Amino acid sequence: MWYFTWVLGIGFAVLLAILNAMWGENEEARHASLPTRRRSDGDAS
């Protein structure tokens, strides 16, 4: 039954790759939609 765990492992790796790509696309859109902050807003950095 080694093939069962092999198929599950490959499926999980593909799922993580797809989620990572979707997260990257969403991250760019999220940063583009955020308003810019001024330094006087209490940002310490």
N, CA, C and O atoms as CSV, one atom per row, in Angstrom:
chain,resi,resn,atom,element,x,y,z
A,1,MET,N,N,0.821,-1.206,0.000
A,1,MET,CA,C,0.000,0.000,0.000
A,1,MET,C,C,0.861,1.265,0.000
A,1,MET,O,O,0.365,2.347,0.313
A,2,TRP,N,N,2.132,1.139,-0.345
A,2,TRP,CA,C,3.005,2.302,-0.425
A,2,TRP,C,C,2.505,3.307,-1.445
A,2,TRP,O,O,2.697,4.512,-1.285
A,3,TYR,N,N,1.870,2.815,-2.486
A,3,TYR,CA,C,1.393,3.698,-3.556
A,3,TYR,C,C,0.308,4.641,-3.052
A,3,TYR,O,O,0.167,5.749,-3.569
A,4,PHE,N,N,-0.456,4.221,-2.056
A,4,PHE,CA,C,-1.507,5.076,-1.512
A,4,PHE,C,C,-0.899,6.311,-0.851
A,4,PHE,O,O,-1.362,7.429,-1.076
A,5,THR,N,N,0.122,6.115,-0.048
A,5,THR,CA,C,0.769,7.261,0.592
A,5,THR,C,C,1.521,8.109,-0.428
A,5,THR,O,O,1.606,9.329,-0.283
A,6,TRP,N,N,2.071,7.459,-1.469
A,6,TRP,CA,C,2.760,8.203,-2.519
A,6,TRP,C,C,1.782,9.112,-3.256
A,6,TRP,O,O,2.093,10.277,-3.505
A,7,VAL,N,N,0.610,8.599,-3.605
A,7,VAL,CA,C,-0.400,9.398,-4.299
A,7,VAL,C,C,-0.894,10.522,-3.395
A,7,VAL,O,O,-1.074,11.647,-3.860
A,8,LEU,N,N,-1.115,10.243,-2.123
A,8,LEU,CA,C,-1.532,11.294,-1.199
A,8,LEU,C,C,-0.461,12.371,-1.065
A,8,LEU,O,O,-0.777,13.559,-1.015
A,9,GLY,N,N,0.792,11.964,-1.008
A,9,GLY,CA,C,1.879,12.928,-0.895
A,9,GLY,C,C,1.992,13.808,-2.126
A,9,GLY,O,O,2.182,15.019,-2.005
A,10,ILE,N,N,1.877,13.218,-3.308
A,10,ILE,CA,C,1.933,13.998,-4.548
A,10,ILE,C,C,0.738,14.946,-4.616
A,10,ILE,O,O,0.890,16.111,-4.984
A,11,GLY,N,N,-0.439,14.456,-4.268
A,11,GLY,CA,C,-1.632,15.307,-4.277
A,11,GLY,C,C,-1.508,16.469,-3.307
A,11,GLY,O,O,-1.908,17.590,-3.620
A,12,PHE,N,N,-0.956,16.208,-2.136
A,12,PHE,CA,C,-0.775,17.266,-1.144
A,12,PHE,C,C,0.236,18.298,-1.627
A,12,PHE,O,O,0.044,19.497,-1.424
A,13,ALA,N,N,1.311,17.840,-2.264
A,13,ALA,CA,C,2.320,18.767,-2.791
A,13,ALA,C,C,1.731,19.637,-3.895
A,13,ALA,O,O,2.012,20.834,-3.955
A,14,VAL,N,N,0.920,19.050,-4.765
A,14,VAL,CA,C,0.282,19.825,-5.832
A,14,VAL,C,C,-0.695,20.829,-5.230
A,14,VAL,O,O,-0.756,21.975,-5.675
A,15,LEU,N,N,-1.454,20.413,-4.228
A,15,LEU,CA,C,-2.389,21.318,-3.571
A,15,LEU,C,C,-1.655,22.504,-2.942
A,15,LEU,O,O,-2.099,23.645,-3.069
A,16,LEU,N,N,-0.546,22.244,-2.273
A,16,LEU,CA,C,0.225,23.331,-1.674
A,16,LEU,C,C,0.789,24.271,-2.736
A,16,LEU,O,O,0.828,25.484,-2.530
A,17,ALA,N,N,1.223,23.726,-3.865
A,17,ALA,CA,C,1.750,24.571,-4.940
A,17,ALA,C,C,0.661,25.474,-5.505
A,17,ALA,O,O,0.909,26.647,-5.784
A,18,ILE,N,N,-0.540,24.937,-5.674
A,18,ILE,CA,C,-1.655,25.734,-6.194
A,18,ILE,C,C,-2.042,26.818,-5.196
A,18,ILE,O,O,-2.245,27.970,-5.580
A,19,LEU,N,N,-2.146,26.460,-3.921
A,19,LEU,CA,C,-2.493,27.448,-2.899
A,19,LEU,C,C,-1.430,28.539,-2.792
A,19,LEU,O,O,-1.758,29.708,-2.593
A,20,ASN,N,N,-0.163,28.162,-2.922
A,20,ASN,CA,C,0.914,29.142,-2.863
A,20,ASN,C,C,0.817,30.121,-4.027
A,20,ASN,O,O,1.018,31.321,-3.839
A,21,ALA,N,N,0.516,29.635,-5.214
A,21,ALA,CA,C,0.368,30.514,-6.376
A,21,ALA,C,C,-0.829,31.441,-6.204
A,21,ALA,O,O,-0.751,32.624,-6.536
A,22,MET,N,N,-1.936,30.910,-5.686
A,22,MET,CA,C,-3.124,31.738,-5.476
A,22,MET,C,C,-2.861,32.798,-4.407
A,22,MET,O,O,-3.317,33.934,-4.537
A,23,TRP,N,N,-2.133,32.437,-3.357
A,23,TRP,CA,C,-1.808,33.376,-2.295
A,23,TRP,C,C,-0.929,34.502,-2.841
A,23,TRP,O,O,-1.133,35.670,-2.508
A,24,GLY,N,N,0.043,34.152,-3.674
A,24,GLY,CA,C,0.909,35.166,-4.260
A,24,GLY,C,C,0.147,36.149,-5.127
A,24,GLY,O,O,0.413,37.350,-5.086
A,25,GLU,N,N,-0.796,35.654,-5.910
A,25,GLU,CA,C,-1.610,36.539,-6.739
A,25,GLU,C,C,-2.464,37.455,-5.866
A,25,GLU,O,O,-2.597,38.643,-6.161
A,26,ASN,N,N,-3.035,36.918,-4.807
A,26,ASN,CA,C,-3.888,37.705,-3.925
A,26,ASN,C,C,-3.070,38.720,-3.135
A,26,ASN,O,O,-3.558,39.813,-2.848
A,27,GLU,N,N,-1.845,38.378,-2.784
A,27,GLU,CA,C,-0.998,39.286,-2.009
A,27,GLU,C,C,-0.694,40.551,-2.811
A,27,GLU,O,O,-0.713,41.653,-2.262
A,28,GLU,N,N,-0.414,40.398,-4.103
A,28,GLU,CA,C,-0.152,41.569,-4.944
A,28,GLU,C,C,-1.382,42.466,-5.007
A,28,GLU,O,O,-1.266,43.688,-4.907
A,29,ALA,N,N,-2.546,41.873,-5.171
A,29,ALA,CA,C,-3.781,42.655,-5.250
A,29,ALA,C,C,-4.095,43.313,-3.907
A,29,ALA,O,O,-4.595,44.437,-3.866
A,30,ARG,N,N,-3.803,42.619,-2.818
A,30,ARG,CA,C,-4.072,43.178,-1.487
A,30,ARG,C,C,-3.181,44.386,-1.221
A,30,ARG,O,O,-3.647,45.406,-0.712
A,31,HIS,N,N,-1.909,44.272,-1.564
A,31,HIS,CA,C,-1.006,45.412,-1.372
A,31,HIS,C,C,-1.401,46.586,-2.258
A,31,HIS,O,O,-1.255,47.739,-1.852
A,32,ALA,N,N,-1.891,46.317,-3.445
A,32,ALA,CA,C,-2.290,47.393,-4.351
A,32,ALA,C,C,-3.542,48.101,-3.841
A,32,ALA,O,O,-3.723,49.290,-4.101
A,33,SER,N,N,-4.403,47.393,-3.124
A,33,SER,CA,C,-5.659,47.992,-2.671
A,33,SER,C,C,-5.536,48.697,-1.320
A,33,SER,O,O,-6.428,49.455,-0.943
A,34,LEU,N,N,-4.444,48.459,-0.586
A,34,LEU,CA,C,-4.278,49.101,0.717
A,34,LEU,C,C,-3.947,50.577,0.541
A,34,LEU,O,O,-3.172,50.941,-0.344
A,35,PRO,N,N,-4.530,51.425,1.377
A,35,PRO,CA,C,-4.158,52.844,1.307
A,35,PRO,C,C,-2.744,53.038,1.853
A,35,PRO,O,O,-2.297,52.292,2.724
A,36,THR,N,N,-2.060,54.030,1.342
A,36,THR,CA,C,-0.708,54.301,1.839
A,36,THR,C,C,-0.802,54.989,3.193
A,36,THR,O,O,-1.673,55.831,3.414
A,37,ARG,N,N,0.099,54.623,4.093
A,37,ARG,CA,C,0.100,55.195,5.439
A,37,ARG,C,C,1.165,56.261,5.533
A,37,ARG,O,O,2.224,56.161,4.913
A,38,ARG,N,N,0.878,57.273,6.309
A,38,ARG,CA,C,1.868,58.314,6.576
A,38,ARG,C,C,2.661,57.947,7.812
A,38,ARG,O,O,2.179,57.184,8.649
A,39,ARG,N,N,3.868,58.474,7.946
A,39,ARG,CA,C,4.692,58.193,9.122
A,39,ARG,C,C,4.100,58.786,10.389
A,39,ARG,O,O,4.393,58.297,11.480
A,40,SER,N,N,3.288,59.808,10.285
A,40,SER,CA,C,2.719,60.448,11.468
A,40,SER,C,C,1.566,59.640,12.069
A,40,SER,O,O,0.976,60.061,13.063
A,41,ASP,N,N,1.237,58.486,11.481
A,41,ASP,CA,C,0.154,57.652,12.000
A,41,ASP,C,C,0.591,56.799,13.185
A,41,ASP,O,O,-0.171,55.951,13.649
A,42,GLY,N,N,1.802,57.011,13.676
A,42,GLY,CA,C,2.267,56.238,14.815
A,42,GLY,C,C,3.097,55.040,14.418
A,42,GLY,O,O,3.351,54.168,15.249
A,43,ASP,N,N,3.521,54.973,13.185
A,43,ASP,CA,C,4.349,53.869,12.724
A,43,ASP,C,C,5.770,54.083,13.227
A,43,ASP,O,O,6.393,55.097,12.911
A,44,ALA,N,N,6.288,53.139,14.005
A,44,ALA,CA,C,7.599,53.304,14.620
A,44,ALA,C,C,8.736,53.040,13.645
A,44,ALA,O,O,9.857,53.482,13.896
A,45,SER,N,N,8.498,52.350,12.561
A,45,SER,CA,C,9.600,52.009,11.653
A,45,SER,C,C,9.926,53.101,10.679
A,45,SER,O,O,10.831,52.947,9.858
